[in-house]
Amino acid sequence: MTTRRQLMHAGLAASALPMGLIADAATARTRTPLAIHRAIYDERFEASRAFAVQARQRGWTVRAIRGDITDLWFNELSLRWKQGPAPIAGLTAHNSLFCLERLAWDAGMRVVSRAEDPASSLVAWLIAPPTRG
């Protein structure tokens, strides 16, 4: 029989999975880690809120959405990306990632890492300039 403590540890381990995937992808792309401009999470989901806590601990600037990326795009990302590429990472639903991915193309960036979090069905992702070579 599974105890409450075992269940909580499993939940915490699962919530750490997306951060590990993103951090590994950000570091693997170059010898030095990417500077993440924004970490985006969907405040409707517990796993995404746990991702935000971990992102803050890494010193990343964190922004919440509730499925809709319009405000984030209009007031932050579009302004920053006019100056040039700025990597972003997140744990969101598929539809939010789809919109961000399409908008990132105009800034010369692509989804360079994507993995579904099996515990929540959310997607952990990293959008950055594609590697050359």
N, C-alpha and C positions, 0 to 999 in steps of 0.2 A: 504494500500500500504506500502511495506517495504522500509524504507529509507536506504540510503547508510551507515549511521552510525550503524543502526541495523544489517545490513549485515556484516559489519566489526567486530562488537562485537560478532556475532555468529561464525564468522571464527576464531577469537581469542579463544573463548571458546572451539571450536572443536579442535584447535591445542593444547590446554592444556590437553585435555583428555588423550592422550597417556602418558604424563609425570605423570599424576595422577595415572594411572593404574600401571605403572612401580614402582613408588615411594611407592604406597600402598603395592604392592607385595613384594618389597624389605624389607619393615619394618615389614610386617605381618609374615614373615618367622621366625624371631627371635625377641627378645625383643629389640635388637639394630639393626639399619639399616645396610644392607650390604654395604661394601665398593665396589663401582662399579669401576672396573679396566678401562673400556672403555665404552663410550657411542657412538654408531655407528649410523650414519644417512646417507641417500642417498641424496646427494646434488641436484639431479634432481627434487626433489619434495618440494614444499613450506611447507607442513605440517612437513616434516622431517627436513627441515632447522629451523623451529620454535621449534621443539623438541631440536635441537642442542643448540639453544640459552638458553632454559630453563635448559638443562643439564649443560652448562657452568656456569649458575647462581648458580647451586647447588655445583659447584666446581669439577665436573666430568671432566676427560680428554676426549675430543671429537675427533672422527676421521670420516672423510668423505669417502664415497665410491660413485661410480657411477654404482651401480648394481653388479659389480665384486668385490669380497672380496679377491682375490688372493694376492694383495700387502699387505693388512692389515694382512692377515693370515701369509704369509711368513715372513714379517719383524717385526711383533709385537706379535700377539696372539700365534703362535706356539712356539716362544721362551719363552714367559711368562708361557704358560701352561705346558711346560716341567718341570717347577719348582713347579707346583701344580695348583689347581683350582684358577681361578680369575674371578669373576662374570662380565658379560657384559650385557648391555641393549641397546635397539635400537628401531628405527622406520624405517623400511625398507620394500621393496617389499617381497612377499612370497618366491621368489627364493633365495634371499640373506639369509633370515632366514634359509631356508632349508639347505644350504651349511654350515652355521655356526653351526647349530644344529648337523649335522652329525660329524663335526670336534670336537665339544665339548664333544662328547661321549668318545673319547679317553682320555680326561682330567678328566673324572668322573663327568661331568656336564650334565645337561638336561635343556630343556626349562621348567621353572617352572611357567611362566606366559606368556599368549599370548592373545591378543585381537585385533580384527580388528578395525581400525579407520574408522567409517562409512563415514566420510567426504572425505577421500582420498583413501580408499581401501588398505592402507598400514597396516602393522602389527606392533603393539607395543609389545615388548617382553622382557623377562628377562631370561638369561641363567646363572645358578648357580648350585652349588652342590645340589642334591636332599636332602630334609629334611628326617631325620630318625625318626621313631616313630610311 
